[in-house]
Amino acid sequence: MTRQVVTRFAPSPTGFLHIGGARTALFNWLYARGRGGKFLLRIEDTDRERSTPEATAAILQGLSWLGLDHDGDVVSQFEGAARHAEVAHQLLAEGKAYKCFASQDDIAAFREQARAEGKSTLYRSPWRDADPASHPDAPYVVRIKAPQDGTTVIKDEVQGHVTIRNDQLDDMILLRSDGTPVYMLAVVVDDHDMGVTHVIRGDDHLNNAARQMMIYDAMGWDVPVWAHIPLIHGPDGKKLSKRHGALGAEEYQKMGYPAAGMRNYLARLGWSHGDDEFFTDAQAKEWFDFAGIGKSPARFDTKKLENLCGQHIAASEDAALLQELLAFRRAIGESDLPDDKKDGLSRGMYCLKERAKTFPELTEKAEFILSDRPLHPDAKAQKNLDSVSRGILKELTPQLQNASWSRDGLEAVTNSFADAKEIKFGKMAGPLRAALAGRAVTPSVFDMMLVLGREETIARLEEAADFEPEGQPG
């Protein structure tokens, strides 16, 4: 029977969930969810000086916004310290680790002599095979006995087989002199105890795999499947950093990117499925595999992100899109909307979501719904409310009052009016936009009329007909 796939995301709570971390979480989530497996979350909070509750909260918020749900409780690495130490003591009892009493001065002297003799400065402890009877009553660290000859082969699903000479590996410290476990030990013990079958992480951890395999082998534990993925670079080909504008996941939420679009884009950063660019979560779960991950770093491209986000906004269900728009407003500190505005957005979502790449763009298109009378037309709109245009609105309004309130009915009335006046509809569109939205760029005037309804539309037209543009006589 094949073991259930178990992946994990294990961030350090020393800052926000950056984009590289978000993509690592996504890859783990996709791989597990696509195979009926489990996706676990562990907070690697052993660095007590740098780990903060605020950073943990930011990571959880970022994952929540991205929709990357995890199974079971969040695991704290720090809380497992006793278990980590227990494993080190077991290796010590089995002779697979040893007490090293070397001081920092001893190690420095060893390296200085090695450099002088042109030898490797990799520390070789004289305590490795020392008789326990010779042990002093002094502080010590616990080191694992690394293999000293042959090679260690990391069988990596992305990088291929990576061979490391064992004489390049030192006897890694497992427990510090105060008895606390090191990070490298904690990671292995946690992954084993959590049942992790696949370790998917950045390729900056590739060298760690060889050292961690020493612990797996010494304990007789199954080594997980390794998949070390290339890092994300900026447009200039250098590692993505703050100078590229690399932000936390929640900052991208505040910039108004839809979560589905971000998931799609992050999946395409370093992974591909043929020529497919736009795809759903269901397709990503079905398609995602290690074979599609490239070995070269991916480049972050904001234009591609916006393009995919626009496609996801257009493809979203109206009700779900409204909820995400409201969540975006909360994220940027906007007050909650009254029910009538939410109802208006719900009615109008069909015409708001086309060609909007972000929620700020969608909100801009929705201004006619969110605004209350009296409207305050902007400068461009005011140019469409000169005396001639206001006269057109004054004559058109009574005819609209009796129109059938459907697109066909509204188009029929306005086209008939335009024919009678011997003007083109384009001559009327500007004044209608200004009257209904107070701006020059809006959704279709007929969409606005349908969303606003007969009563509100007529009221806005009558108000605009009496509007006096700034600096112009009435």
C-alpha positions in Angstrom: 0.0 0.0 0.0 1.3 3.5 -1.0 1.8 5.9 1.9 -0.4 9.0 2.0 1.4 12.0 0.8 2.2 14.5 3.6 3.8 17.8 2.8 4.6 20.8 5.1 5.3 24.5 5.0 7.7 25.5 7.8 8.3 29.3 7.9 10.3 31.2 10.5 8.2 33.9 12.2 10.8 36.6 11.8 8.8 38.7 9.3 5.9 38.6 6.9 5.0 35.8 4.5 7.1 36.9 1.5 6.3 35.9 -2.0 9.0 33.2 -2.2 7.6 31.6 1.0 4.1 31.9 -0.4 5.1 30.0 -3.5 6.8 27.3 -1.5 3.6 26.9 0.6 1.5 26.8 -2.6 3.7 24.1 -4.2 3.4 22.0 -1.0 -0.4 22.6 -0.9 -0.9 21.7 -4.6 1.2 18.5 -4.4 -0.7 17.3 -1.3 -4.2 18.4 -2.3 -3.8 16.9 -5.8 -3.0 13.5 -4.3 -5.5 13.3 -1.5 -2.7 14.0 1.0 -2.2 16.2 4.0 -0.6 19.7 4.0 0.8 20.6 7.4 2.0 23.9 8.9 4.9 24.2 11.3 6.2 27.5 12.7 10.0 27.2 13.1 10.2 29.5 16.1 13.4 28.2 17.8 15.1 31.6 17.3 13.5 33.2 20.3 15.1 36.6 19.8 13.9 37.1 16.3 10.6 35.2 16.4 7.5 37.3 17.2 3.8 36.6 17.6 3.1 39.4 15.1 5.1 37.7 12.5 3.3 34.4 13.2 0.0 36.2 12.8 1.1 37.8 9.5 2.1 34.4 8.1 -1.2 32.9 9.1 -3.1 35.9 7.6 -1.1 35.6 4.4 -1.9 31.9 4.0 -5.5 32.5 4.9 -5.8 35.2 2.2 -4.2 32.9 -0.4 -6.7 30.2 0.5 -3.9 27.7 1.5 -5.7 25.7 4.2 -3.7 23.3 6.3 -4.6 20.1 8.1 -4.5 19.8 11.8 -3.1 22.2 14.3 -0.2 24.6 13.7 3.0 23.0 15.1 5.4 25.1 17.2 9.0 23.8 16.7 10.1 25.5 20.0 7.6 23.5 22.0 9.1 20.3 20.7 12.6 21.0 22.1 12.5 18.2 24.7 11.6 15.7 22.0 14.5 17.0 19.8 16.9 16.6 22.7 15.6 13.1 23.4 16.7 12.0 19.9 20.2 13.5 20.4 20.6 11.6 23.7 19.4 8.4 22.0 22.1 8.8 19.3 24.6 9.5 22.1 23.6 6.3 23.9 23.9 4.3 20.7 27.4 5.6 20.0 26.2 7.4 16.9 27.0 10.8 18.5 29.5 11.9 21.0 30.3 14.6 23.6 32.7 17.2 22.4 34.5 19.3 25.1 36.4 21.5 22.6 36.2 25.2 23.4 35.8 28.0 20.8 39.5 28.7 21.3 40.4 25.0 20.6 38.4 25.1 17.4 39.9 28.4 16.3 43.4 27.0 17.0 42.7 23.9 14.9 41.5 26.0 12.0 44.5 28.3 12.2 46.9 25.4 12.1 45.0 23.7 9.2 45.2 26.9 7.2 48.9 27.2 7.9 49.4 23.6 6.7 47.2 24.1 3.7 44.6 21.5 5.0 40.8 21.6 5.2 39.6 23.8 8.0 36.6 21.5 8.5 36.7 20.8 12.2 37.7 17.3 13.3 37.1 16.8 17.0 39.6 14.8 19.0 36.7 13.8 21.3 35.0 11.7 18.5 36.6 8.4 19.7 37.8 9.4 23.1 37.3 7.0 26.0 34.4 8.3 28.2 36.7 7.8 31.2 38.8 10.7 29.9 35.9 13.1 29.8 36.4 16.2 31.9 33.7 17.7 34.2 33.2 20.6 31.8 30.6 21.9 29.3 30.2 20.0 26.1 28.2 19.9 22.9 26.8 16.8 21.3 28.0 16.1 17.8 26.8 13.4 15.4 29.4 11.1 13.9 29.4 11.9 10.2 30.5 9.3 7.7 34.1 10.0 6.9 34.5 8.3 3.5 32.4 7.6 0.5 29.6 9.8 -0.7 26.1 11.0 0.2 23.7 11.1 -2.7 20.7 13.5 -2.5 18.0 12.1 -4.8 16.2 15.3 -5.7 13.0 15.4 -7.8 14.0 18.8 -9.2 17.8 19.0 -9.1 18.4 15.3 -10.0 21.0 13.3 -8.1 23.4 15.5 -6.2 26.5 13.8 -4.9 28.5 15.2 -1.9 31.8 13.7 -0.7 31.5 12.7 2.9 34.9 14.1 3.8 33.2 17.5 3.1 30.8 16.9 6.0 31.7 17.8 9.6 30.4 16.2 12.8 27.4 18.5 13.0 26.4 19.8 16.5 23.0 18.4 17.7 22.9 19.9 21.1 24.5 23.1 22.2 26.5 23.3 25.5 23.3 24.5 27.3 21.5 21.4 26.2 19.3 23.1 23.6 18.8 21.4 20.2 20.0 23.1 17.0 17.7 23.9 14.1 19.0 21.1 11.8 18.1 18.5 14.4 14.7 20.0 15.1 13.7 20.0 11.4 14.5 16.3 10.9 12.8 15.2 14.2 9.7 17.3 13.4 9.4 16.1 9.8 9.7 12.5 11.0 7.2 12.8 13.8 4.8 14.7 11.6 5.0 11.9 9.0 6.2 14.2 6.3 6.8 12.2 3.1 7.9 15.0 0.7 10.1 18.0 1.6 9.4 20.7 -1.0 11.5 23.8 -0.3 13.9 26.4 -1.8 17.1 25.2 -3.3 19.0 27.3 -0.8 18.4 24.4 1.5 19.9 21.8 -0.8 23.2 21.5 1.1 21.2 21.1 4.3 19.7 17.9 2.9 23.1 16.0 3.1 23.6 17.0 6.7 20.0 16.1 7.6 20.3 12.7 6.0 23.0 11.9 8.6 20.3 12.1 11.3 17.7 10.1 9.2 20.3 7.4 8.6 21.6 7.3 12.2 18.0 6.9 13.5 17.0 4.3 10.9 14.2 6.6 9.6 12.8 6.8 6.1 14.3 9.7 4.2 11.6 11.9 2.7 11.4 12.7 -1.0 13.4 15.8 -1.6 12.3 18.6 -4.1 14.5 21.7 -3.9 12.9 24.4 -6.1 14.8 27.4 -7.6 14.4 30.8 -6.0 12.5 33.7 -7.4 14.5 36.5 -9.0 13.5 40.1 -9.8 13.2 41.4 -13.4 17.0 42.1 -13.3 17.8 38.4 -12.8 19.0 39.0 -9.2 17.4 37.3 -6.1 14.1 38.9 -5.4 14.4 41.4 -2.5 12.9 44.5 -1.0 14.6 46.7 -3.5 12.5 45.0 -6.2 9.4 45.8 -4.2 9.2 42.3 -2.8 6.4 42.6 -0.3 4.5 40.3 2.1 1.5 38.4 0.9 -0.9 40.6 2.8 0.5 43.7 1.0 -0.5 42.1 -2.3 -4.0 41.7 -0.9 -4.0 45.4 0.0 -2.8 46.3 -3.5 -6.0 44.6 -4.7 -4.9 41.4 -6.4 -7.4 38.6 -6.2 -6.2 35.5 -4.4 -7.1 33.1 -7.3 -5.0 35.2 -9.6 -2.1 35.3 -7.2 -2.2 31.5 -6.8 -2.3 31.0 -10.6 0.7 33.4 -11.0 2.8 31.9 -8.2 2.2 28.4 -9.6 3.5 29.6 -13.0 6.7 31.0 -11.3 9.0 28.1 -11.9 6.4 25.5 -12.9 4.6 24.9 -16.1 2.0 22.6 -17.7 2.6 22.8 -21.4 1.6 26.3 -22.7 -1.2 26.8 -20.1 -1.0 30.2 -18.5 -4.5 30.7 -17.0 -5.9 27.8 -15.0 -8.2 27.1 -12.1 -7.3 25.6 -8.7 -8.8 22.3 -9.7 -6.7 22.1 -12.8 -3.5 23.2 -10.8 -4.1 20.4 -8.3 -4.6 17.8 -11.0 -1.6 18.9 -13.1 1.0 19.9 -10.5 4.0 17.6 -10.5 7.8 17.8 -10.0 8.4 17.2 -13.7 7.0 20.6 -14.5 9.4 22.5 -12.2 12.3 24.0 -14.0 15.9 24.2 -12.6 16.4 27.9 -13.4 15.1 30.8 -11.2 11.8 32.3 -12.2 11.5 36.1 -12.7 8.7 38.0 -11.0 6.8 40.0 -13.5 4.1 42.4 -12.3 2.5 42.8 -15.7 2.0 39.0 -16.0 0.5 39.0 -12.5 -2.0 41.7 -13.4 -2.9 40.1 -16.6 -3.7 36.8 -14.9 -5.6 38.6 -12.1 -7.7 40.3 -14.7 -8.6 37.0 -16.2 -9.5 35.6 -12.8 -11.7 38.6 -11.9 -13.6 38.2 -15.2 -14.1 34.5 -14.6 -15.1 34.7 -11.0 -18.7 34.1 -9.7 -20.3 37.4 -8.9 -21.1 36.5 -5.3 -17.6 35.3 -4.5 -16.1 38.3 -6.2 -18.2 40.6 -4.1 -17.1 38.9 -0.9 -13.4 39.2 -1.9 -14.0 42.9 -2.8 -15.4 43.5 0.7 -12.5 41.7 2.3 -10.1 43.9 0.3 -11.9 47.0 1.6 -11.5 45.8 5.1 -7.8 45.0 4.5 -7.1 48.6 3.5 -9.2 50.0 6.4 -12.3 51.1 4.6 -15.6 51.1 6.6 -18.2 48.5 5.8 -20.7 49.3 3.1 -24.4 49.7 3.8 -26.7 47.0 2.5 -28.0 49.0 -0.4 -24.5 49.6 -1.7 -23.7 45.9 -1.4 -26.9 45.1 -3.3 -25.9 47.6 -6.0 -22.5 46.0 -6.3 -24.1 42.6 -6.5 -26.4 43.7 -9.3 -23.6 45.4 -11.1 -20.8 42.9 -10.8 -21.4 41.5 -14.2 -20.4 44.8 -15.8 -17.7 45.8 -13.3 -15.5 42.8 -13.5 -14.8 42.9 -17.3 -11.3 44.3 -17.9 -10.6 45.1 -14.3 -7.2 43.7 -13.2 -7.3 44.6 -9.6 -9.9 45.6 -6.9 -9.0 49.3 -7.0 -9.7 49.2 -10.8 -13.0 47.4 -10.1 -13.8 49.9 -7.4 -13.1 52.8 -9.7 -15.7 51.4 -12.2 -18.1 50.9 -9.3 -18.0 54.6 -8.3 -21.4 55.2 -9.8 -22.8 52.6 -7.4 -20.9 53.8 -4.4 -21.6 57.5 -4.9 -24.6 59.3 -3.4 -26.6 62.2 -4.7 -25.8 65.0 -5.2 -22.9 63.8 -7.4 -19.9 66.0 -7.8 -18.7 65.6 -11.4 -15.0 65.6 -12.0 -13.4 68.1 -14.4 -13.7 65.9 -17.5 -17.3 65.1 -16.7 -18.1 68.7 -16.2 -17.0 69.4 -19.8 -19.8 67.1 -20.9 -22.4 69.1 -19.0 -22.4 72.3 -21.0 -25.7 74.0 -21.7 -26.4 72.1 -24.9 -25.7 68.7 -23.2 -27.9 69.7 -20.2 -30.7 70.6 -22.7 -30.4 67.1 -24.3 -30.7 65.5 -20.8 -33.7 67.6 -20.0 -35.6 66.5 -23.1 -34.5 62.8 -22.9 -35.4 62.3 -19.2 -39.2 62.3 -19.6 -39.0 59.8 -22.4 -36.9 57.4 -20.2 -39.5 57.7 -17.4 -41.9 55.7 -19.5 -39.4 53.3 -21.1 -39.4 49.6 -20.6 -36.5 49.2 -18.1 -34.5 46.6 -20.1 -31.5 47.0 -22.3 -33.6 46.7 -25.4 -36.1 49.2 -24.1 -33.6 51.7 -23.0 -31.6 51.4 -26.3 -34.8 51.8 -28.3 -35.8 55.1 -26.5 -32.3 56.7 -26.7 -31.8 55.7 -30.3 -35.2 57.0 -31.3 -34.4 60.3 -29.4 -31.1 60.6 -31.2 -32.7 60.0 -34.6 -35.3 62.6 -33.9 -32.7 65.2 -32.9 -30.4 64.1 -35.8 -27.5 63.5 -33.5 -25.3 60.4 -33.0 -25.6 58.4 -29.8 -22.0 59.3 -29.0 -23.0 62.9 -28.6 -25.4 61.7 -25.8 -23.0 59.2 -24.2 -20.7 61.8 -22.6 -23.5 63.7 -20.8 -25.2 60.5 -19.7 -21.9 59.2 -18.2 -21.4 62.6 -16.4 -25.0 62.5 -15.1 -25.0 58.9 -13.9 -21.5 58.6 -12.6 -20.0 62.1 -12.3 -17.0 61.0 -14.5 -16.1 60.5 -18.1 -14.9 56.9 -18.0 -17.5 54.4 -16.8 -19.3 51.1 -17.7 -21.9 51.3 -20.5 -24.6 53.9 -19.8 -27.2 51.2 -20.3 -25.5 49.0 -17.7 -25.4 51.9 -15.3 -29.1 52.6 -15.8 -30.0 48.9 -15.3 -28.0 48.7 -12.1 -29.2 52.0 -10.7 -32.8 51.3 -11.5 -35.5 53.7 -12.9 -36.0 55.9 -9.9 -32.3 56.6 -9.2 -31.4 57.0 -12.9 -34.2 59.6 -13.4 -33.2 61.5 -10.3 -29.6 61.7 -11.4 -30.5 62.9 -14.9 -32.8 65.6 -13.5 -30.1 66.7 -11.1 -27.5 66.9 -14.0 -29.9 68.8 -16.2 -29.9 71.6 -13.5 -26.1 71.4 -12.9 -24.0 74.5 -13.4 -20.4 73.7 -14.3 -17.7 75.7 -12.5 -16.9 78.9 -14.3 -19.9 78.7 -16.7 -23.2 80.6 -16.6 -26.3 78.5 -16.0 
